[in-house]
C-alpha cells in the first residue's frame, strides 16, 4: 500500500506543475516542530513538500527599488504563488484523507504568532529535511539550481510515504552577499546549526519592523534583496527535476 500511495502522491504533484517535490521524515525534528506548532503540527511524522520557482523577471525588479516594481513583486511572488501552493496542498491533502490517512495542509505563508514572528510550521525545515536544499545565511532555503528563488508549501501527514532525501550540507562557503545587502543588518552571517535558535542567525523583529515601515511609507510591504542577490539563484538554472 505504501508504494501505491507514494506513486499516487508523486504523480499528483507532477500534474500540479510543482517545480520541486519531496517527502521529509520529520521525526528527528519533532521537538523543534512541537515548540513552534504544538501537538497539531508535531503529531505528523511525514511532510509532503512542494516548491514553485519564482519568475526571474519579477525577482530581478527588486534592486531597482521603485514602488511599482515592489507592487509587482509582492503580487506575483506572494499573492499569486501562495494561492497556487495552497491549492496544490489542498489537492494532495484531499487525496491522502480519502485514502484514510491524516493530512494537514500548512498554509504557504500565514503568520500564526506575532510574538515569535512565525507560522505554525516551518516550510523551509520540511524542504531541507526532504533533501531539496540547505538553510543559507539568510535563513532561507537555498536550492542548488535556483537558490532561494522558490516558495514552498507542506502537507503534514501520517501516510507511510518514502522520504526523498536527507538534509543537504550548506554550499554557501565564504559568501556573505545576503548578509551584506540586508538594509537592516538582520543577519549575523553564522551558518545554520540545528541546535541553535533562529536568533543566533537572524533578527526577525528587525526584518518585521522594516516591512512595516515600507508598508507605511510606500504602501507595500516588501524587500526580498536577500532572495535577489544569492548567486545560486542568479545562475538562471534549468527547471528542477520533479
C-alpha positions as CSV (number, residue, x, y, z in Angstrom):
1,X,0.0,0.0,0.0
2,X,2.8,2.4,0.8
3,X,4.3,2.1,-2.7
4,X,0.9,2.8,-4.2
5,X,0.2,5.9,-2.2
6,X,3.8,7.1,-2.8
7,X,3.2,6.8,-6.6
8,X,-0.2,8.4,-6.4
9,X,1.0,11.5,-4.5
10,X,4.1,11.9,-6.6
11,X,2.0,11.7,-9.8
12,X,-0.5,14.2,-8.5
13,X,2.4,16.6,-7.5
14,X,3.7,16.4,-11.1
15,X,0.2,17.2,-12.5
16,X,0.1,20.3,-10.3
17,X,3.2,21.6,-12.1
18,X,5.3,21.9,-9.0
19,X,8.9,22.6,-9.8
20,X,10.0,20.7,-6.6
21,X,8.6,17.7,-4.9
22,X,9.9,15.9,-1.8
23,X,8.9,13.9,1.2
24,X,10.5,14.6,4.6
25,X,10.9,12.4,7.6
26,X,10.1,14.9,10.3
27,X,10.6,12.6,13.3
28,X,14.2,13.9,14.0
29,X,12.9,17.4,14.3
30,X,9.8,16.6,16.4
31,X,10.8,18.7,19.4
32,X,11.5,21.7,17.3
33,X,8.2,21.3,15.5
34,X,6.3,20.9,18.7
35,X,7.9,24.0,20.2
36,X,6.7,26.0,17.2
37,X,3.3,24.5,16.4
38,X,2.4,22.3,19.3
39,X,0.6,18.9,19.0
40,X,-1.3,19.9,16.0
41,X,1.9,20.1,13.9
42,X,4.1,17.6,15.8
43,X,1.7,14.6,15.5
44,X,2.6,14.0,11.9
45,X,5.8,12.1,11.1
46,X,5.9,13.0,7.4
47,X,5.7,16.1,5.3
48,X,4.9,16.3,1.6
49,X,6.8,19.3,0.2
50,X,6.0,21.2,-3.0
51,X,8.0,24.2,-4.4
52,X,7.3,26.7,-7.1
53,X,10.2,28.6,-8.7
54,X,9.7,32.3,-8.8
55,X,9.8,34.3,-12.0
56,X,13.4,35.6,-12.5
57,X,12.0,38.6,-14.4
58,X,10.0,39.6,-11.3
59,X,12.7,38.9,-8.7
60,X,15.1,41.0,-10.8
61,X,12.9,44.1,-10.3
62,X,14.0,44.2,-6.6
63,X,17.3,46.2,-6.9
64,X,15.5,48.9,-8.9
65,X,13.8,50.0,-5.6
66,X,10.8,51.7,-7.2
67,X,7.3,51.4,-5.8
68,X,5.8,49.9,-9.0
69,X,8.4,47.1,-9.1
70,X,7.7,46.4,-5.4
71,X,4.0,46.1,-6.0
72,X,4.5,43.7,-8.9
73,X,7.0,41.6,-6.9
74,X,4.6,41.4,-3.9
75,X,1.6,40.5,-6.1
76,X,3.3,37.8,-8.1
77,X,5.7,36.1,-5.7
78,X,3.5,36.3,-2.6
79,X,-0.2,36.6,-3.6
80,X,-0.3,34.5,-6.8
81,X,2.3,31.9,-5.9
82,X,1.0,31.4,-2.4
83,X,-2.5,30.8,-3.7
84,X,-1.2,28.2,-6.2
85,X,0.8,26.5,-3.5
86,X,-2.2,26.4,-1.1
87,X,-4.5,25.0,-3.7
88,X,-1.9,22.3,-4.6
89,X,-1.5,21.4,-0.9
90,X,-5.3,21.1,-0.5
91,X,-5.5,18.7,-3.5
92,X,-2.8,16.5,-2.0
93,X,-4.3,16.6,1.5
94,X,-7.7,15.6,0.0
95,X,-6.2,12.5,-1.7
96,X,-4.5,11.5,1.5
97,X,-7.6,11.9,3.5
98,X,-9.7,9.9,1.0
99,X,-7.2,7.1,1.4
100,X,-7.7,7.0,5.1
101,X,-4.6,9.0,6.3
102,X,-4.3,12.1,8.4
103,X,-3.3,15.2,6.4
104,X,-2.8,18.8,7.4
105,X,-2.1,21.4,4.6
106,X,0.1,24.1,6.2
107,X,-0.7,27.5,4.7
108,X,2.2,28.6,2.4
109,X,2.6,31.9,4.1
110,X,0.4,32.6,7.1
111,X,1.8,34.0,10.4
112,X,0.1,32.5,13.4
113,X,2.3,34.0,16.1
114,X,3.1,37.7,16.2
115,X,5.2,37.2,19.3
116,X,7.6,34.8,17.6
117,X,7.0,36.1,14.0
118,X,6.4,32.7,12.5
119,X,3.7,30.3,11.3
120,X,2.6,27.0,12.8
121,X,5.3,25.1,10.9
122,X,8.5,25.9,9.0
123,X,8.2,25.2,5.3
124,X,11.9,25.6,4.8
125,X,12.5,22.9,7.5
126,X,10.4,20.4,5.6
127,X,12.2,21.2,2.3
128,X,15.6,21.0,4.0
129,X,14.8,17.6,5.5
130,X,13.4,16.3,2.2
131,X,16.8,16.9,0.7
132,X,15.8,19.8,-1.6
133,X,18.3,22.4,-0.3
134,X,20.1,23.8,2.7
135,X,19.4,26.7,5.1
136,X,21.5,29.6,4.0
137,X,23.0,32.5,5.9
138,X,19.8,34.4,5.0
139,X,17.8,31.7,6.9
140,X,16.1,30.9,3.6
141,X,16.0,27.5,2.0
142,X,18.6,27.6,-0.8
143,X,18.4,25.2,-3.7
144,X,21.4,24.2,-5.7
145,X,19.9,25.3,-9.0
146,X,17.6,28.3,-8.2
147,X,18.9,29.4,-4.9
148,X,16.2,30.9,-2.6
149,X,14.0,31.9,-5.6
150,X,11.4,29.2,-4.6
151,X,8.4,29.3,-2.4
152,X,7.2,26.3,-0.5
153,X,4.2,24.5,1.0
154,X,3.9,21.4,3.1
155,X,1.2,18.8,3.8
156,X,1.8,17.1,7.1
157,X,0.7,13.5,7.1
158,X,0.9,10.1,8.8
159,X,0.8,8.3,5.5
160,X,3.8,5.9,5.1
161,X,5.5,7.8,2.3
162,X,9.1,7.1,1.5
163,X,11.4,10.1,2.3
164,X,13.1,11.5,-0.8
165,X,16.3,12.6,0.9
166,X,18.1,14.0,3.9
167,X,19.3,17.5,5.0
168,X,21.7,18.9,2.5
169,X,25.0,20.4,3.6
170,X,25.4,24.1,3.1
171,X,27.1,25.3,0.0
172,X,27.3,29.0,0.9
173,X,31.0,28.8,1.7
174,X,32.5,32.2,2.4
175,X,29.8,34.1,0.5
176,X,28.1,36.8,2.6
177,X,26.1,38.5,-0.2
178,X,22.8,38.2,1.6
179,X,24.3,39.4,4.9
180,X,25.9,42.4,3.3
181,X,22.8,43.6,1.3
182,X,20.3,43.5,4.1
183,X,19.1,47.1,4.7
184,X,18.6,46.5,8.5
185,X,21.6,44.1,9.1
186,X,19.2,41.4,10.2
187,X,21.7,38.5,9.6
188,X,24.7,37.6,11.7
189,X,26.3,35.6,8.9
190,X,26.6,32.5,11.1
191,X,26.0,29.2,9.2
192,X,22.9,27.2,10.1
193,X,23.2,24.8,13.0
194,X,20.2,22.6,14.0
195,X,20.9,23.1,17.7
196,X,20.9,26.9,17.7
197,X,17.9,29.2,17.9
198,X,17.0,31.3,14.9
199,X,18.0,34.4,16.9
200,X,21.7,33.3,16.6
201,X,21.5,34.0,12.9
202,X,18.5,36.2,12.2
203,X,16.9,39.2,13.9
204,X,13.3,38.6,12.7
205,X,12.0,41.6,14.6
206,X,14.3,44.0,12.7
207,X,13.1,42.5,9.4
208,X,9.5,42.7,10.5
209,X,9.9,46.4,11.5
210,X,11.4,47.2,8.1
211,X,8.5,45.6,6.3
212,X,6.0,47.6,8.4
213,X,7.9,50.8,7.6
214,X,7.9,50.0,3.9
215,X,4.1,49.4,4.1
216,X,3.5,52.7,6.0
217,X,5.8,54.8,3.8
218,X,5.3,53.2,0.4
219,X,2.0,51.3,0.7
220,X,3.6,47.9,0.1
221,X,5.5,45.6,2.4
222,X,8.3,44.0,0.5
223,X,12.1,43.7,0.4
224,X,13.5,40.4,-0.9
225,X,17.0,41.6,-1.6
226,X,18.4,38.5,0.1
227,X,16.4,36.5,-2.4
228,X,17.6,38.5,-5.4
229,X,21.3,38.7,-4.5
230,X,22.1,35.0,-3.8
231,X,24.5,33.7,-6.5
232,X,22.8,30.3,-6.5
233,X,19.6,31.9,-7.7
234,X,21.2,34.3,-10.3
235,X,22.7,31.4,-12.2
236,X,19.4,31.1,-14.2
237,X,19.4,27.3,-14.0
238,X,17.1,25.0,-15.8
239,X,13.8,23.7,-14.5
240,X,14.2,21.4,-11.5
241,X,13.7,17.7,-11.6
242,X,10.3,16.7,-10.2
